[in-house]
Amino acid sequence: MTDEQNITGAEDVEDFCRVCGYDEERFWENGVPTGAICPCCGAKSGIGGMGEPTWEELTEIREYRGHWIGNGAQWRSPTLRPKDWDLLKQIANIPPEWR
């Protein structure tokens, strides 16, 4: 995962899914969602805003995450699922502000 910053120091790239922690895709760039759909949970980048999350954004993300996990954490693109995939290790990739 790469951290890039603009001249003000604000993060302008996110390489993790805010819902499931998948970190093999660029989801946000220059403060704009890339439109990427997570091959793991199926969330589209753009869920929540860039920067500090609001209560509404966190609620939306947590509801999606709960629904996805509650339904067996099925991969949207099962052929991309690593053989040694571990849900708990992956969701640990989610930064604390998006948990």
N, C-alpha and C positions, 0 to 999 in steps of 0.2 A: 504494500500500500504506500502511495506517495503523497506527501504533504507539500502542496505548493501554496505560496502566499503572494498576495499582491503587495504593492508598496505600502499600504496602510497596515499590513500585518493580518488582515482578515483572510481566513481560509477561503479559497475559491475553487477547490476541487474536492470532491468526495468520491472515494473508490470503495465504498461499502454501501450495502443496502440497509436502510434505516429500519426495515422490518425484521430481516432475518440475519443480518451481518455478513452476507455473501460479499466477498471482497475481490472478485476477479473481473470487475466491470467498472467503468466510469459512469457514475450516476448524476453528478453535478459538475459543471465546469463554468468558471467565471460567474458564479452566482446564478446560473441558469440550469434547469434540469436538462439532461441530454436526451430524454425520451426513452432511455434504456428500460427494458422490462427485465426484472430479475429472473434468471433461469431457475432459481431455487424456489422462491415463494410466489413469483408472478407479480410483485408490486412494480408499478411504473414509477420511474424517477419523477420527482415533482411532488411526491407525497410529503407534505410539510414544507416550510419555507427554508431559505438559506439563512444561516446564522443561528441565533438562540431560538429554540423552539417555543411556541406559544402553547398554552394549555389545550387549545383546540387541535393543534397539530399533533401534540403528543397523544391526545385521546384517539385521533384518527389512526395513528400508527399503532398504538397499543391494541386497538380493536382489531385491526387487520392482522397483527401478529397473533393475538389470541385466537382468532378464527382459524388462521392457518395452522397453528400448533394444535389446536383443539380438534382439527380434522386430520390429524396424523402427519403434519409437516411434509406433505407430499410435494415432490419436486415438479415444477412446471415443465422442465425439460429433463426428464429422468436420465437421458443418455449422458448428460453432463455431470451427473452425481458421482463424486469420487467413491471408489469402493470402500474406503475407510472413513467415509463422512460421519461426523459426529455433531449432532445438533447443538449440544451444549457448548462445544468448542467454538462453533460458528457464531452463535448468538453472543458469545463473549467478545466478538469483534465490534459489537454495537457500542459506540461511545456512550458514556453515562448520561449525557444530556438527551439522548434519544431512546433511553430504556424505559 
